[in-house]
Amino acid sequence: MYVCICHAVTDRDVKAAAAQGIRCVPGLCRSLKVGSQCGRCTEFAQKTLDKALEKVSVGA
């Protein structure tokens, strides 16, 4: 599912970023450009990242 349409970022991209150590939306912005254009995706990106981080911490 797309998280950021402007930059074609998917939930899989966000999950991969979380697994690589990204822990916040500004980090997603730096690495994937999430929220850097229209900004409408930031809330959904945060929720997606939070879920991904839960799974990363459970797997650790």
DOFI-908630 format. One record per atom (N, C-alpha, C): x, y, z; residue number from 1; atom name. Coordinates in Angstrom, 1 decimal. Layout:
N
REC      c1      c2      c3  seq  atom
REC       X       Y       Z  NUM    CA
...
***
This chain:
60
REC      c1      c2      c3  seq  atom
REC     0.8    -1.2     0.0    1     N
REC     0.0     0.0     0.0    1    CA
REC     0.9     1.2     0.0    1     C
REC     0.5     2.2    -0.7    2     N
REC     1.3     3.5    -0.8    2    CA
REC     1.1     4.3     0.5    2     C
REC     2.2     4.8     1.0    3     N
REC     2.1     5.7     2.2    3    CA
REC     2.3     7.1     1.7    3     C
REC     3.2     7.3     0.7    4     N
REC     3.4     8.6     0.1    4    CA
REC     3.3     8.5    -1.4    4     C
REC     2.2     9.1    -1.9    5     N
REC     2.0     9.0    -3.4    5    CA
REC     3.0     9.9    -4.1    5     C
REC     3.3    11.0    -3.6    6     N
REC     4.2    12.0    -4.2    6    CA
REC     5.5    11.4    -4.6    6     C
REC     6.0    10.5    -3.7    7     N
REC     7.3     9.9    -3.9    7    CA
REC     7.3     8.4    -4.1    7     C
REC     6.1     7.8    -4.3    8     N
REC     5.8     6.4    -4.5    8    CA
REC     6.5     5.5    -3.4    8     C
REC     6.3     5.9    -2.1    9     N
REC     6.8     5.2    -1.0    9    CA
REC     5.7     4.3    -0.5    9     C
REC     6.0     3.0    -0.3   10     N
REC     5.1     2.0     0.1   10    CA
REC     5.3     1.7     1.6   10     C
REC     4.3     0.9     2.2   11     N
REC     4.5     0.5     3.5   11    CA
REC     5.7    -0.5     3.7   11     C
REC     6.0    -1.2     2.6   12     N
REC     7.2    -2.1     2.7   12    CA
REC     8.5    -1.2     2.8   12     C
REC     8.5    -0.1     2.1   13     N
REC     9.6     0.8     2.2   13    CA
REC     9.8     1.3     3.6   13     C
REC     8.7     1.7     4.2   14     N
REC     8.7     2.2     5.6   14    CA
REC     9.2     1.1     6.5   14     C
REC     8.7    -0.1     6.3   15     N
REC     9.1    -1.3     7.2   15    CA
REC    10.6    -1.5     7.0   15     C
REC    11.1    -1.5     5.8   16     N
REC    12.5    -1.7     5.6   16    CA
REC    13.4    -0.6     6.2   16     C
REC    12.9     0.6     6.2   17     N
REC    13.6     1.8     6.8   17    CA
REC    13.6     1.6     8.3   17     C
REC    12.5     1.1     8.9   18     N
REC    12.5     0.8    10.3   18    CA
REC    13.5    -0.3    10.7   18     C
REC    13.6    -1.3     9.9   19     N
REC    14.5    -2.4    10.1   19    CA
REC    16.0    -1.9    10.0   19     C
REC    16.2    -0.8     9.2   20     N
REC    17.5    -0.3     9.1   20    CA
REC    17.9     0.8    10.1   20     C
REC    16.9     1.1    11.0   21     N
REC    17.2     2.0    12.1   21    CA
REC    16.5     3.4    12.1   21     C
REC    15.7     3.6    11.1   22     N
REC    14.9     4.9    11.0   22    CA
REC    13.9     4.8    12.1   22     C
REC    13.8     5.8    13.0   23     N
REC    12.9     5.8    14.1   23    CA
REC    11.9     7.0    14.2   23     C
REC    11.9     7.8    13.1   24     N
REC    11.0     9.0    13.2   24    CA
REC    10.6     9.4    11.8   24     C
REC     9.6    10.2    11.6   25     N
REC     9.2    10.7    10.3   25    CA
REC    10.2    11.6     9.7   25     C
REC    10.9    12.5    10.4   26     N
REC    12.0    13.2     9.8   26    CA
REC    13.1    12.3     9.2   26     C
REC    13.3    11.2     9.9   27     N
REC    14.2    10.2     9.3   27    CA
REC    13.7     9.6     8.0   27     C
REC    12.4     9.4     8.0   28     N
REC    11.8     8.9     6.7   28    CA
REC    11.9     9.9     5.6   28     C
REC    11.7    11.2     6.0   29     N
REC    11.9    12.3     5.1   29    CA
REC    13.3    12.3     4.5   29     C
REC    14.3    12.2     5.3   30     N
REC    15.7    12.2     4.8   30    CA
REC    16.0    11.1     3.9   30     C
REC    15.5     9.9     4.3   31     N
REC    15.8     8.7     3.6   31    CA
REC    14.9     8.4     2.4   31     C
REC    13.6     8.6     2.5   32     N
REC    12.7     8.3     1.5   32    CA
REC    11.9     9.5     0.9   32     C
REC    12.1    10.6     1.5   33     N
REC    11.4    11.9     1.1   33    CA
REC     9.9    11.9     1.5   33     C
REC     9.6    11.0     2.4   34     N
REC     8.2    11.0     2.9   34    CA
REC     7.8    12.4     3.5   34     C
REC     6.7    13.0     3.1   35     N
REC     6.3    14.2     3.7   35    CA
REC     7.0    15.5     3.2   35     C
REC     7.9    15.3     2.3   36     N
REC     8.7    16.5     1.8   36    CA
REC     8.0    17.3     0.7   36     C
REC     6.9    16.8     0.2   37     N
REC     6.3    17.5    -0.9   37    CA
REC     5.0    18.1    -0.4   37     C
REC     3.9    17.4    -0.4   38     N
REC     2.6    18.0     0.0   38    CA
REC     2.3    17.8     1.5   38     C
REC     3.0    16.8     2.1   39     N
REC     2.8    16.7     3.5   39    CA
REC     1.6    15.9     4.0   39     C
REC     0.7    15.5     3.1   40     N
REC    -0.5    14.8     3.5   40    CA
REC    -0.2    13.4     4.1   40     C
REC     0.9    12.9     3.8   41     N
REC     1.2    11.5     4.2   41    CA
REC     1.8    11.4     5.6   41     C
REC     2.2    12.4     6.2   42     N
REC     3.0    12.3     7.4   42    CA
REC     2.3    11.6     8.6   42     C
REC     1.0    11.8     8.7   43     N
REC     0.3    11.1     9.8   43    CA
REC     0.2     9.6     9.5   43     C
REC    -0.1     9.2     8.3   44     N
REC    -0.1     7.8     8.0   44    CA
REC     1.3     7.2     8.0   44     C
REC     2.3     8.0     7.6   45     N
REC     3.6     7.5     7.7   45    CA
REC     4.0     7.2     9.1   45     C
REC     3.6     8.1    10.0   46     N
REC     3.9     7.9    11.5   46    CA
REC     3.3     6.6    12.0   46     C
REC     2.0     6.4    11.6   47     N
REC     1.3     5.2    12.1   47    CA
REC     1.9     3.9    11.5   47     C
REC     2.3     4.0    10.3   48     N
REC     3.0     2.8     9.6   48    CA
REC     4.3     2.6    10.3   48     C
REC     5.1     3.6    10.5   49     N
REC     6.4     3.5    11.2   49    CA
REC     6.2     2.9    12.6   49     C
REC     5.2     3.4    13.3   50     N
REC     5.0     2.9    14.7   50    CA
REC     4.7     1.4    14.7   50     C
REC     3.9     1.0    13.8   51     N
REC     3.6    -0.5    13.7   51    CA
REC     4.8    -1.3    13.3   51     C
REC     5.6    -0.7    12.4   52     N
REC     6.8    -1.4    11.9   52    CA
REC     7.8    -1.5    13.1   52     C
REC     7.9    -0.4    13.9   53     N
REC     8.9    -0.4    15.0   53    CA
REC     8.4    -1.4    16.1   53     C
REC     7.1    -1.6    16.3   54     N
REC     6.6    -2.6    17.2   54    CA
REC     7.1    -4.0    16.8   54     C
REC     7.0    -4.3    15.5   55     N
REC     7.4    -5.6    15.0   55    CA
REC     8.9    -5.8    15.1   55     C
REC     9.7    -4.7    14.9   56     N
REC    11.1    -4.7    14.9   56    CA
REC    11.6    -5.0    16.4   56     C
REC    10.9    -4.3    17.3   57     N
REC    11.3    -4.5    18.7   57    CA
REC    10.9    -5.9    19.3   57     C
REC     9.8    -6.4    18.8   58     N
REC     9.3    -7.8    19.2   58    CA
REC    10.3    -8.8    18.6   58     C
REC    10.8    -8.6    17.4   59     N
REC    11.7    -9.5    16.8   59    CA
REC    13.1    -9.4    17.3   59     C
REC    13.4    -8.4    18.1   60     N
REC    14.8    -8.2    18.6   60    CA
REC    15.0    -9.1    19.8   60     C
***
